[in-house]
Amino acid sequence: MLDVQRMTTDDPFGFLSSLGEWNDGIALRFAREEGIGMTEEHWEVIRLLRNHYRLYGNDLSGPRLLNALSEPFGMRGGKKHLYELFPGGPISQGCRIAGVPPPPYSADPSFGSIE
């Protein structure tokens, strides 16, 4: 079993180097470090990001993935609501918590990331 307390990342932005290292405990630890209290909506975003990566890899740029992610949240406020859930950026911060590598251009300041 993976020791969540001892797990570290070698990525300067805090992303995991191996997808197999991730589990709910790690997600909770990353979320806590990011100041995020995980609700069911947060987990929904995390599951969507992980499923998208599992199925398609990094086929979309950060802005296009955000547009795709906004669709299921359209009736709840879309992108604005996603940024309320993940103030550090639903893609950048969400991918970090989800344990998936960020898509290209997700750390572009003009895109709205805080990195």
N, CA, C and O of each residue as an XYZ file, in Angstrom:
460
protein
N       0.840     -1.189      0.000
C       0.000      0.000      0.000
C       0.879      1.244      0.000
O       1.902      1.290      0.683
N       0.481      2.242     -0.761
C       1.237      3.479     -0.892
C       1.103      4.308      0.368
O      -0.006      4.502      0.867
N       2.213      4.799      0.888
C       2.201      5.664      2.061
C       1.954      7.091      1.602
O       2.858      7.755      1.093
N       0.737      7.554      1.784
C       0.343      8.877      1.303
C       1.178      9.967      1.960
O       1.513     10.958      1.310
N       1.519      9.806      3.228
C       2.272     10.829      3.939
C       3.689     10.989      3.378
O       4.242     12.088      3.421
N       4.282      9.917      2.856
C       5.648      9.961      2.357
C       5.731     10.202      0.858
O       6.821     10.397      0.320
N       4.576     10.191      0.173
C       4.592     10.336     -1.270
C       5.002     11.751     -1.662
O       4.492     12.726     -1.111
N       5.900     11.858     -2.590
C       6.344     13.156     -3.074
C       6.243     13.165     -4.587
O       6.069     12.125     -5.222
N       6.352     14.340     -5.144
C       6.365     14.464     -6.594
C       7.712     15.033     -6.992
O       8.309     15.802     -6.239
N       8.191     14.668     -8.152
C       9.448     15.229     -8.633
C       9.189     16.326     -9.664
O      10.129     16.861    -10.253
N       7.954     16.652     -9.878
C       7.560     17.690    -10.815
C       7.532     19.026    -10.069
O       6.972     19.100     -8.975
N       8.121     20.082    -10.634
C       8.142     21.364     -9.925
C       6.752     21.964     -9.687
O       6.597     22.826     -8.822
N       5.750     21.525    -10.436
C       4.400     22.045    -10.263
C       3.527     21.128     -9.414
O       2.344     21.407     -9.220
N       4.098     20.036     -8.906
C       3.371     19.152     -8.010
C       2.562     18.063     -8.683
O       1.695     17.468     -8.042
N       2.814     17.779     -9.953
C       2.077     16.727    -10.649
C       2.768     15.393    -10.421
O       3.995     15.335    -10.345
N       2.000     14.331    -10.313
C       2.555     12.998    -10.141
C       3.290     12.567    -11.399
O       2.923     12.945    -12.511
N       4.333     11.771    -11.205
C       5.082     11.293    -12.363
C       4.517      9.989    -12.905
O       4.822      9.609    -14.035
N       3.696      9.294    -12.115
C       3.121      8.028    -12.542
C       1.642      7.988    -12.182
O       1.273      8.219    -11.031
N       0.801      7.696    -13.161
C      -0.641      7.665    -12.912
C      -1.030      6.595    -11.907
O      -2.024      6.750    -11.198
N      -0.268      5.515    -11.834
C      -0.579      4.434    -10.927
C      -0.410      4.798     -9.460
O      -0.922      4.090     -8.592
N       0.288      5.873     -9.165
C       0.509      6.287     -7.780
C      -0.735      6.884     -7.140
O      -0.805      6.971     -5.914
N      -1.699      7.291     -7.917
C      -2.834      8.067     -7.428
C      -3.884      7.199     -6.758
O      -4.124      6.065     -7.174
N      -4.510      7.737     -5.716
C      -5.690      7.142     -5.100
C      -6.459      8.261     -4.402
O      -6.002      9.404     -4.375
N      -7.616      7.942     -3.842
C      -8.438      8.974     -3.196
C      -7.703      9.672     -2.061
O      -7.862     10.877     -1.867
N      -6.896      8.923     -1.308
C      -6.141      9.515     -0.203
C      -5.154     10.557     -0.682
O      -4.991     11.606     -0.058
N      -4.496     10.264     -1.790
C      -3.557     11.231     -2.365
C      -4.312     12.462     -2.845
O      -3.864     13.590     -2.640
N      -5.452     12.246     -3.481
C      -6.264     13.373     -3.941
C      -6.650     14.257     -2.755
O      -6.572     15.483     -2.841
N      -7.063     13.643     -1.658
C      -7.443     14.418     -0.477
C      -6.252     15.192      0.083
O      -6.395     16.338      0.509
N      -5.086     14.565      0.080
C      -3.889     15.262      0.567
C      -3.551     16.444     -0.331
O      -3.287     17.542      0.160
N      -3.558     16.225     -1.657
C      -3.278     17.320     -2.588
C      -4.307     18.432     -2.439
O      -3.955     19.612     -2.444
N      -5.567     18.062     -2.307
C      -6.627     19.066     -2.143
C      -6.402     19.874     -0.869
O      -6.538     21.098     -0.880
N      -6.065     19.212      0.208
C      -5.810     19.900      1.475
C      -4.649     20.883      1.310
O      -4.717     22.017      1.782
N      -3.582     20.440      0.636
C      -2.433     21.318      0.384
C      -2.818     22.516     -0.474
O      -2.213     23.582     -0.362
N      -3.821     22.345     -1.328
C      -4.291     23.427     -2.203
C      -5.353     24.287     -1.527
O      -5.792     25.292     -2.087
N      -5.769     23.891     -0.316
C      -6.808     24.643      0.394
C      -8.206     24.339     -0.112
O      -9.112     25.161      0.028
N      -8.386     23.168     -0.698
C      -9.680     22.765     -1.266
C     -10.331     21.738     -0.347
O      -9.717     20.725     -0.013
N     -11.566     21.992      0.063
C     -12.369     21.007      0.783
C     -13.185     20.236     -0.240
O     -14.058     20.807     -0.894
N     -12.917     18.971     -0.383
C     -13.526     18.171     -1.446
C     -15.003     17.886     -1.176
O     -15.370     17.291     -0.163
N     -15.836     18.330     -2.117
C     -17.264     18.041     -2.098
C     -17.549     17.046     -3.221
O     -16.647     16.682     -3.975
N     -18.783     16.614     -3.331
C     -19.138     15.697     -4.421
C     -18.886     16.353     -5.780
O     -18.498     15.669     -6.727
N     -19.097     17.656     -5.890
C     -18.832     18.339     -7.168
C     -17.344     18.336     -7.494
O     -16.966     18.173     -8.654
N     -16.498     18.513     -6.486
C     -15.056     18.428     -6.720
C     -14.685     17.044     -7.240
O     -13.927     16.915     -8.201
N     -15.229     16.007     -6.595
C     -14.944     14.645     -7.029
C     -15.456     14.405     -8.449
O     -14.842     13.661     -9.215
N     -16.565     15.025     -8.795
C     -17.093     14.886    -10.160
C     -16.087     15.429    -11.171
O     -15.833     14.796    -12.196
N     -15.518     16.593    -10.889
C     -14.506     17.172    -11.780
C     -13.285     16.259    -11.851
O     -12.754     16.004    -12.932
N     -12.846     15.769    -10.695
C     -11.678     14.886    -10.652
C     -11.927     13.633    -11.493
O     -11.067     13.220    -12.270
N     -13.099     13.035    -11.334
C     -13.422     11.830    -12.119
C     -13.465     12.143    -13.609
O     -12.975     11.359    -14.421
N     -14.048     13.286    -13.976
C     -14.096     13.669    -15.385
C     -12.690     13.852    -15.960
O     -12.404     13.393    -17.065
N     -11.816     14.521    -15.210
C     -10.443     14.734    -15.679
C      -9.702     13.406    -15.828
O      -9.016     13.184    -16.826
N      -9.837     12.536    -14.850
C      -9.148     11.236    -14.910
C      -9.691     10.381    -16.047
O      -8.921      9.756    -16.775
N     -11.014     10.349    -16.204
C     -11.609      9.567    -17.287
C     -11.200     10.103    -18.643
O     -10.891      9.331    -19.551
N     -11.194     11.425    -18.790
C     -10.781     12.016    -20.064
C      -9.345     11.634    -20.373
O      -9.032     11.236    -21.495
N      -8.464     11.755    -19.377
C      -7.064     11.403    -19.621
C      -6.920      9.917    -19.940
O      -6.155      9.545    -20.830
N      -7.642      9.077    -19.225
C      -7.567      7.633    -19.455
C      -8.003      7.293    -20.878
O      -7.394      6.436    -21.519
N      -9.039      7.945    -21.377
C      -9.573      7.650    -22.701
C      -8.799      8.308    -23.837
O      -8.601      7.707    -24.893
N      -8.355      9.562    -23.611
C      -7.815     10.348    -24.724
C      -6.399     10.868    -24.519
O      -5.802     11.399    -25.456
N      -5.853     10.729    -23.327
C      -4.542     11.320    -23.062
C      -4.660     12.831    -23.051
O      -5.699     13.379    -22.686
N      -3.609     13.490    -23.445
C      -3.607     14.956    -23.494
C      -3.912     15.447    -24.905
O      -3.118     16.169    -25.508
N      -5.067     15.049    -25.420
C      -5.417     15.394    -26.792
C      -5.929     16.822    -26.956
O      -5.958     17.340    -28.073
N      -6.328     17.458    -25.873
C      -6.855     18.817    -25.951
C      -5.926     19.789    -25.240
O      -5.239     19.416    -24.289
N      -5.906     21.030    -25.698
C      -5.180     22.062    -24.969
C      -5.972     22.391    -23.697
O      -7.132     22.003    -23.560
N      -5.337     23.099    -22.784
C      -6.008     23.486    -21.549
C      -7.328     24.209    -21.782
O      -8.340     23.835    -21.188
N      -7.345     25.236    -22.630
C      -8.608     25.947    -22.865
C      -9.703     25.055    -23.469
O     -10.877     25.189    -23.124
N      -9.314     24.151    -24.365
C     -10.331     23.269    -24.979
C     -10.846     22.246    -23.975
O     -12.028     21.902    -23.991
N      -9.965     21.756    -23.100
C     -10.408     20.824    -22.063
C     -11.349     21.540    -21.094
O     -12.338     20.960    -20.647
N     -11.049     22.783    -20.772
C     -11.946     23.552    -19.900
C     -13.325     23.695    -20.547
O     -14.341     23.553    -19.867
N     -13.371     23.970    -21.835
C     -14.660     24.060    -22.531
C     -15.411     22.733    -22.454
O     -16.618     22.713    -22.214
N     -14.700     21.629    -22.656
C     -15.340     20.313    -22.587
C     -15.816     20.016    -21.171
O     -16.882     19.430    -20.982
N     -15.043     20.410    -20.193
C     -15.392     20.180    -18.793
C     -16.578     21.048    -18.371
O     -17.343     20.673    -17.483
N     -16.723     22.194    -19.005
C     -17.805     23.126    -18.657
C     -19.181     22.598    -19.037
O     -20.178     22.957    -18.409
N     -19.244     21.752    -20.057
C     -20.543     21.257    -20.522
C     -21.360     20.593    -19.427
O     -22.525     20.953    -19.256
N     -20.806     19.627    -18.663
C     -21.618     19.002    -17.620
C     -21.981     19.968    -16.479
O     -22.880     19.683    -15.688
N     -21.293     21.087    -16.400
C     -21.548     22.066    -15.340
C     -22.304     23.285    -15.846
O     -22.434     24.279    -15.131
N     -22.799     23.213    -17.069
C     -23.497     24.346    -17.677
C     -24.669     24.860    -16.862
O     -24.818     26.070    -16.688
N     -25.495     23.969    -16.366
C     -26.674     24.374    -15.581
C     -26.299     24.835    -14.174
O     -27.137     25.380    -13.457
N     -25.055     24.621    -13.780
C     -24.598     25.021    -12.445
C     -23.694     26.244    -12.497
O     -23.115     26.628    -11.480
N     -23.569     26.849    -13.644
C     -22.760     28.056    -13.758
C     -21.554     27.911    -14.662
O     -20.790     28.863    -14.822
N     -21.363     26.737    -15.261
C     -20.299     26.536    -16.246
C     -18.910     26.838    -15.723
O     -18.545     26.434    -14.619
N     -18.134     27.559    -16.534
C     -16.742     27.869    -16.190
C     -16.646     28.645    -14.883
O     -15.758     28.397    -14.068
N     -17.560     29.579    -14.690
C     -17.522     30.377    -13.461
C     -17.622     29.464    -12.236
O     -16.892     29.644    -11.262
N     -18.514     28.502    -12.289
C     -18.677     27.579    -11.168
C     -17.435     26.698    -10.996
O     -17.033     26.411     -9.868
N     -16.831     26.273    -12.096
C     -15.609     25.471    -12.011
C     -14.491     26.257    -11.332
O     -13.718     25.695    -10.556
N     -14.403     27.556    -11.622
C     -13.394     28.389    -10.971
C     -13.739     28.642     -9.501
O     -12.843     28.885     -8.692
N     -15.008     28.589     -9.153
C     -15.377     28.676     -7.740
C     -14.938     27.404     -7.006
O     -14.486     27.468     -5.863
N     -15.072     26.260     -7.661
C     -14.645     24.998     -7.068
C     -13.125     24.913     -6.968
O     -12.586     24.455     -5.960
N     -12.443     25.354     -8.014
C     -10.983     25.283     -8.093
C     -10.435     26.672     -8.420
O     -10.157     26.965     -9.583
N     -10.277     27.530     -7.411
C      -9.829     28.907     -7.661
C      -8.456     29.002     -8.318
O      -8.144     30.010     -8.952
N      -7.637     27.969     -8.176
C      -6.327     27.947     -8.819
C      -6.392     27.498    -10.263
O      -5.358     27.327    -10.908
N      -7.583     27.308    -10.771
C      -7.789     26.871    -12.154
C      -8.316     25.456    -12.195
O      -7.654     24.539    -11.709
N      -9.500     25.254    -12.767
C     -10.076     23.913    -12.802
C      -9.215     22.905    -13.555
O      -9.278     21.708    -13.274
N      -8.422     23.368    -14.496
C      -7.563     22.441    -15.225
C      -6.246     22.259    -14.473
O      -5.880     21.132    -14.138
N      -5.539     23.334    -14.206
C      -4.253     23.239    -13.517
C      -4.398     22.600    -12.140
O      -3.765     21.583    -11.854
N      -5.212     23.179    -11.307
C      -5.400     22.682     -9.952
C      -6.129     21.338     -9.963
O      -5.790     20.436     -9.196
N      -7.122     21.211    -10.827
C      -7.876     19.964    -10.918
C      -7.001     18.798    -11.346
O      -7.106     17.711    -10.779
N      -6.138     19.004    -12.337
C      -5.247     17.937    -12.789
C      -4.262     17.546    -11.698
O      -3.956     16.366    -11.523
N      -3.772     18.530    -10.972
C      -2.841     18.222     -9.891
C      -3.503     17.307     -8.861
O      -2.915     16.309     -8.444
N      -4.725     17.650     -8.454
C      -5.455     16.846     -7.473
C      -5.838     15.496     -8.067
O      -5.822     14.483     -7.369
N      -6.183     15.478     -9.350
C      -6.593     14.243    -10.025
C      -5.420     13.322    -10.338
O      -5.621     12.161    -10.696
N      -4.206     13.826    -10.207
C      -3.042     12.992    -10.477
C      -2.803     12.719    -11.942
O      -2.213     11.698    -12.298
N      -3.255     13.624    -12.804
C      -3.007     13.472    -14.238
C      -2.144     14.641    -14.708
O      -2.206     15.728    -14.135
N      -1.346     14.421    -15.742
C      -0.528     15.523    -16.249
C      -1.409     16.592    -16.877
O      -2.435     16.282    -17.481
N      -1.012     17.837    -16.735
C      -1.813     18.914    -17.325
C      -1.700     18.895    -18.847
O      -0.660     18.523    -19.391
N      -2.758     19.293    -19.525
C      -2.677     19.371    -20.991
C      -1.818     20.563    -21.412
O      -1.539     21.454    -20.610
N      -1.406     20.567    -22.668
C      -0.626     21.705    -23.163
C      -1.377     23.019    -22.946
O      -2.601     23.084    -23.059
N      -0.618     24.048    -22.635
C      -1.118     25.413    -22.468
C      -2.026     25.607    -21.255
O      -2.772     26.585    -21.200
N      -1.976     24.699    -20.285
C      -2.821     24.889    -19.104
C      -2.175     25.816    -18.091
O      -2.845     26.267    -17.162
N      -0.890     26.114    -18.243
C      -0.213     27.035    -17.334
C       0.066     28.372    -18.011
O       0.892     29.146    -17.528
N      -0.598     28.649    -19.101
C      -0.441     29.896    -19.831
C      -1.156     31.002    -19.067
O      -2.373     30.925    -18.896
N      -0.440     32.041    -18.595
C      -1.082     33.105    -17.820
C      -2.247     33.778    -18.550
O      -3.187     34.248    -17.910
N      -2.191     33.826    -19.874
C      -3.296     34.444    -20.610
C      -4.546     33.582    -20.562
O      -5.645     34.063    -20.840
N      -4.384     32.287    -20.207
C      -5.515     31.359    -20.088
C      -6.216     31.532    -18.755
O      -7.365     31.121    -18.600
N      -5.537     32.136    -17.792
C      -6.178     32.364    -16.508
C      -5.627     31.503    -15.393
O      -6.175     31.515    -14.291
N      -4.571     30.762    -15.637
C      -3.961     29.962    -14.595
C      -3.205     30.875    -13.650
O      -2.746     31.943    -14.057
N      -3.068     30.474    -12.401
C      -2.305     31.292    -11.461
C      -0.832     30.954    -11.495
O      -0.043     31.590    -10.796
N      -0.433     29.969    -12.288
C       0.978     29.586    -12.351
C       1.719     30.465    -13.316
O       2.924     30.295    -13.506
